[in-house]
Amino acid sequence: MKIPEGIAVKLDVSRETMSRLESYVALVEKWQPRVNLVSPASLPDIWTRHIWDSAQLATYIQGGSPRLVDVGSGAGFPGLVLAMLTDAECHLVESDQKKAIFLRTVIRECGLTAKVHNHRVENLPCLEAAIITARALAPLDRLLPLLATQLRPGTRCLFLKGAQVEAELAALVATLDETANVTWRLHPSLTNPNSSVIDLLVS
């Protein structure tokens, strides 16, 4: 699938990285008929709806090689995209075996160093992540309890959220007790005016 010119400019990556992204998109298209990786309606717009949407998180991952844990990776958005665009040490958590096989295939064919954990995140020991990412996994008041074993002081979470973000935040606040040391900021999404990036810090 041809890269939209505007997306190529926005990504502003090396030729090698762009080649990896193109190979990744080709693999999604190849596997989609066998494994439901993305919504069929979004596949024709994969460069904007999935690649660029995921890539915007690279802005928040600066310096060093932080350990990044992407939860509910599915087709690899945003985890695999961030593995291509940043120096983060990426761990992808995906409970579905077929999707985990797909993720490992992309890692192998695109020459990445990311690691796949074919488990439910609540059953994993703490991976000591500096950054946790998630996209379309669960509402915030259910998501944070799922991540309980992975959260520790200093963990930063970057969640891509849609139009219901304010309602999700209100529901989250209602579940937090007085000892919860969680703060957050909302950043506007670069791909959808009705969406946001939640930048949440555990202290």
Secondary structure, 3 states (H helix, E strand, C coil): CCCCHHHHHHHCCCHHHHHHHHHHHHHHHHHCCCCCCCCHHHHHHHHHHHHHHHHHHHHHCCCCCCEEEEECCCCCCCHHHHHHHCCCEEEEECCCHHHHHHHHHHHHHCCCCCEEECCCHHHCCCCCCCEEEEECCCCHHHHHHHCCCCCCCCCEEEEEECCCHHHHHHHHHHHCCCCCCEEEEEEECCCCCCCEEEEEEEC
